[in-house]
């Protein structure tokens, strides 16, 4: 995951998923 190329929204989602203990791939599947 290239953080520098991520948008602010993507970073917020990534942080939120980490805080909630989700796996990034699972959360991303839900969002898409």
PyMOL Python script that loads the backbone (N, CA, C, O; Angstrom):
from pymol import cmd

cmd.read_pdbstr("""\
ATOM      1  N   UNK A   1       0.854  -1.200   0.000  1.00  0.00           N
ATOM      2  CA  UNK A   1       0.000   0.000   0.000  1.00  0.00           C
ATOM      3  C   UNK A   1       0.884   1.243   0.000  1.00  0.00           C
ATOM      4  O   UNK A   1       1.662   1.469   0.927  1.00  0.00           O
ATOM      5  N   UNK A   2       0.752   2.041  -1.052  1.00  0.00           N
ATOM      6  CA  UNK A   2       1.579   3.244  -1.186  1.00  0.00           C
ATOM      7  C   UNK A   2       0.825   4.428  -0.607  1.00  0.00           C
ATOM      8  O   UNK A   2      -0.017   5.032  -1.274  1.00  0.00           O
ATOM      9  N   UNK A   3       1.136   4.753   0.640  1.00  0.00           N
ATOM     10  CA  UNK A   3       0.394   5.796   1.351  1.00  0.00           C
ATOM     11  C   UNK A   3       0.500   7.149   0.646  1.00  0.00           C
ATOM     12  O   UNK A   3      -0.466   7.911   0.629  1.00  0.00           O
ATOM     13  N   UNK A   4       1.647   7.450   0.073  1.00  0.00           N
ATOM     14  CA  UNK A   4       1.826   8.758  -0.555  1.00  0.00           C
ATOM     15  C   UNK A   4       0.889   8.972  -1.737  1.00  0.00           C
ATOM     16  O   UNK A   4       0.558  10.107  -2.079  1.00  0.00           O
ATOM     17  N   UNK A   5       0.456   7.858  -2.370  1.00  0.00           N
ATOM     18  CA  UNK A   5      -0.411   7.969  -3.548  1.00  0.00           C
ATOM     19  C   UNK A   5      -1.889   7.849  -3.180  1.00  0.00           C
ATOM     20  O   UNK A   5      -2.761   7.950  -4.043  1.00  0.00           O
ATOM     21  N   UNK A   6      -2.160   7.635  -1.905  1.00  0.00           N
ATOM     22  CA  UNK A   6      -3.556   7.490  -1.475  1.00  0.00           C
ATOM     23  C   UNK A   6      -4.196   8.862  -1.293  1.00  0.00           C
ATOM     24  O   UNK A   6      -3.524   9.833  -0.946  1.00  0.00           O
ATOM     25  N   UNK A   7      -5.501   8.928  -1.530  1.00  0.00           N
ATOM     26  CA  UNK A   7      -6.220  10.169  -1.290  1.00  0.00           C
ATOM     27  C   UNK A   7      -6.537  10.281   0.200  1.00  0.00           C
ATOM     28  O   UNK A   7      -6.411   9.313   0.950  1.00  0.00           O
ATOM     29  N   UNK A   8      -6.948  11.467   0.609  1.00  0.00           N
ATOM     30  CA  UNK A   8      -7.274  11.679   2.019  1.00  0.00           C
ATOM     31  C   UNK A   8      -8.389  10.728   2.454  1.00  0.00           C
ATOM     32  O   UNK A   8      -8.350  10.166   3.549  1.00  0.00           O
ATOM     33  N   UNK A   9      -9.378  10.560   1.585  1.00  0.00           N
ATOM     34  CA  UNK A   9     -10.504   9.681   1.918  1.00  0.00           C
ATOM     35  C   UNK A   9     -10.016   8.248   2.118  1.00  0.00           C
ATOM     36  O   UNK A   9     -10.441   7.562   3.048  1.00  0.00           O
ATOM     37  N   UNK A  10      -9.118   7.802   1.234  1.00  0.00           N
ATOM     38  CA  UNK A  10      -8.590   6.442   1.344  1.00  0.00           C
ATOM     39  C   UNK A  10      -7.807   6.278   2.642  1.00  0.00           C
ATOM     40  O   UNK A  10      -7.882   5.233   3.288  1.00  0.00           O
ATOM     41  N   UNK A  11      -7.060   7.305   3.021  1.00  0.00           N
ATOM     42  CA  UNK A  11      -6.306   7.241   4.275  1.00  0.00           C
ATOM     43  C   UNK A  11      -7.254   7.156   5.460  1.00  0.00           C
ATOM     44  O   UNK A  11      -7.020   6.392   6.397  1.00  0.00           O
ATOM     45  N   UNK A  12      -8.318   7.936   5.416  1.00  0.00           N
ATOM     46  CA  UNK A  12      -9.290   7.920   6.510  1.00  0.00           C
ATOM     47  C   UNK A  12      -9.920   6.541   6.646  1.00  0.00           C
ATOM     48  O   UNK A  12     -10.102   6.038   7.755  1.00  0.00           O
ATOM     49  N   UNK A  13     -10.250   5.935   5.513  1.00  0.00           N
ATOM     50  CA  UNK A  13     -10.837   4.593   5.532  1.00  0.00           C
ATOM     51  C   UNK A  13      -9.825   3.585   6.073  1.00  0.00           C
ATOM     52  O   UNK A  13     -10.167   2.704   6.862  1.00  0.00           O
ATOM     53  N   UNK A  14      -8.579   3.730   5.634  1.00  0.00           N
ATOM     54  CA  UNK A  14      -7.539   2.803   6.079  1.00  0.00           C
ATOM     55  C   UNK A  14      -7.351   2.897   7.587  1.00  0.00           C
ATOM     56  O   UNK A  14      -7.242   1.877   8.267  1.00  0.00           O
ATOM     57  N   UNK A  15      -7.314   4.121   8.110  1.00  0.00           N
ATOM     58  CA  UNK A  15      -7.148   4.309   9.551  1.00  0.00           C
ATOM     59  C   UNK A  15      -8.348   3.749  10.296  1.00  0.00           C
ATOM     60  O   UNK A  15      -8.198   3.078  11.317  1.00  0.00           O
ATOM     61  N   UNK A  16      -9.541   4.029   9.779  1.00  0.00           N
ATOM     62  CA  UNK A  16     -10.762   3.555  10.433  1.00  0.00           C
ATOM     63  C   UNK A  16     -10.780   2.031  10.494  1.00  0.00           C
ATOM     64  O   UNK A  16     -11.142   1.455  11.520  1.00  0.00           O
ATOM     65  N   UNK A  17     -10.394   1.377   9.404  1.00  0.00           N
ATOM     66  CA  UNK A  17     -10.420  -0.079   9.375  1.00  0.00           C
ATOM     67  C   UNK A  17      -9.391  -0.644  10.350  1.00  0.00           C
ATOM     68  O   UNK A  17      -9.634  -1.663  10.996  1.00  0.00           O
ATOM     69  N   UNK A  18      -8.235   0.025  10.453  1.00  0.00           N
ATOM     70  CA  UNK A  18      -7.215  -0.453  11.385  1.00  0.00           C
ATOM     71  C   UNK A  18      -7.716  -0.333  12.822  1.00  0.00           C
ATOM     72  O   UNK A  18      -7.538  -1.240  13.636  1.00  0.00           O
ATOM     73  N   UNK A  19      -8.344   0.803  13.115  1.00  0.00           N
ATOM     74  CA  UNK A  19      -8.846   1.048  14.475  1.00  0.00           C
ATOM     75  C   UNK A  19      -9.905   0.018  14.838  1.00  0.00           C
ATOM     76  O   UNK A  19      -9.950  -0.471  15.967  1.00  0.00           O
ATOM     77  N   UNK A  20     -10.766  -0.311  13.859  1.00  0.00           N
ATOM     78  CA  UNK A  20     -11.840  -1.265  14.130  1.00  0.00           C
ATOM     79  C   UNK A  20     -11.354  -2.704  14.067  1.00  0.00           C
ATOM     80  O   UNK A  20     -12.097  -3.632  14.387  1.00  0.00           O
ATOM     81  N   UNK A  21     -10.100  -2.887  13.650  1.00  0.00           N
ATOM     82  CA  UNK A  21      -9.551  -4.230  13.629  1.00  0.00           C
ATOM     83  C   UNK A  21      -9.962  -5.028  12.412  1.00  0.00           C
ATOM     84  O   UNK A  21      -9.827  -6.251  12.393  1.00  0.00           O
ATOM     85  N   UNK A  22     -10.470  -4.339  11.382  1.00  0.00           N
ATOM     86  CA  UNK A  22     -10.832  -5.035  10.159  1.00  0.00           C
ATOM     87  C   UNK A  22      -9.592  -5.317   9.333  1.00  0.00           C
ATOM     88  O   UNK A  22      -8.544  -4.696   9.514  1.00  0.00           O
ATOM     89  N   UNK A  23      -9.734  -6.266   8.424  1.00  0.00           N
ATOM     90  CA  UNK A  23      -8.683  -6.456   7.429  1.00  0.00           C
ATOM     91  C   UNK A  23      -8.978  -5.497   6.278  1.00  0.00           C
ATOM     92  O   UNK A  23     -10.125  -5.363   5.852  1.00  0.00           O
ATOM     93  N   UNK A  24      -7.944  -4.836   5.783  1.00  0.00           N
ATOM     94  CA  UNK A  24      -8.121  -3.845   4.722  1.00  0.00           C
ATOM     95  C   UNK A  24      -8.859  -4.439   3.529  1.00  0.00           C
ATOM     96  O   UNK A  24      -9.774  -3.806   3.001  1.00  0.00           O
ATOM     97  N   UNK A  25      -8.489  -5.626   3.097  1.00  0.00           N
ATOM     98  CA  UNK A  25      -9.118  -6.244   1.925  1.00  0.00           C
ATOM     99  C   UNK A  25     -10.608  -6.476   2.147  1.00  0.00           C
ATOM    100  O   UNK A  25     -11.411  -6.260   1.239  1.00  0.00           O
ATOM    101  N   UNK A  26     -10.983  -6.914   3.345  1.00  0.00           N
ATOM    102  CA  UNK A  26     -12.392  -7.168   3.630  1.00  0.00           C
ATOM    103  C   UNK A  26     -13.185  -5.871   3.620  1.00  0.00           C
ATOM    104  O   UNK A  26     -14.285  -5.809   3.071  1.00  0.00           O
ATOM    105  N   UNK A  27     -12.622  -4.837   4.230  1.00  0.00           N
ATOM    106  CA  UNK A  27     -13.311  -3.549   4.282  1.00  0.00           C
ATOM    107  C   UNK A  27     -13.448  -2.972   2.879  1.00  0.00           C
ATOM    108  O   UNK A  27     -14.485  -2.407   2.534  1.00  0.00           O
ATOM    109  N   UNK A  28     -12.399  -3.116   2.070  1.00  0.00           N
ATOM    110  CA  UNK A  28     -12.428  -2.573   0.710  1.00  0.00           C
ATOM    111  C   UNK A  28     -13.496  -3.277  -0.115  1.00  0.00           C
ATOM    112  O   UNK A  28     -14.189  -2.639  -0.908  1.00  0.00           O
ATOM    113  N   UNK A  29     -13.634  -4.585   0.065  1.00  0.00           N
ATOM    114  CA  UNK A  29     -14.664  -5.338  -0.655  1.00  0.00           C
ATOM    115  C   UNK A  29     -16.055  -4.798  -0.295  1.00  0.00           C
ATOM    116  O   UNK A  29     -16.931  -4.710  -1.156  1.00  0.00           O
ATOM    117  N   UNK A  30     -16.250  -4.444   0.953  1.00  0.00           N
ATOM    118  CA  UNK A  30     -17.545  -3.931   1.395  1.00  0.00           C
ATOM    119  C   UNK A  30     -17.820  -2.566   0.760  1.00  0.00           C
ATOM    120  O   UNK A  30     -18.948  -2.277   0.362  1.00  0.00           O
ATOM    121  N   UNK A  31     -16.778  -1.724   0.667  1.00  0.00           N
ATOM    122  CA  UNK A  31     -16.956  -0.381   0.129  1.00  0.00           C
ATOM    123  C   UNK A  31     -17.235  -0.411  -1.371  1.00  0.00           C
ATOM    124  O   UNK A  31     -18.007   0.400  -1.881  1.00  0.00           O
ATOM    125  N   UNK A  32     -16.616  -1.331  -2.060  1.00  0.00           N
ATOM    126  CA  UNK A  32     -16.834  -1.431  -3.507  1.00  0.00           C
ATOM    127  C   UNK A  32     -18.131  -2.201  -3.751  1.00  0.00           C
ATOM    128  O   UNK A  32     -18.519  -2.408  -4.901  1.00  0.00           O
TER     129      UNK A  32
END
""", "prot")
cmd.dss("prot")
cmd.show_as("cartoon", "prot")
cmd.util.cbc("prot")
cmd.orient("prot")
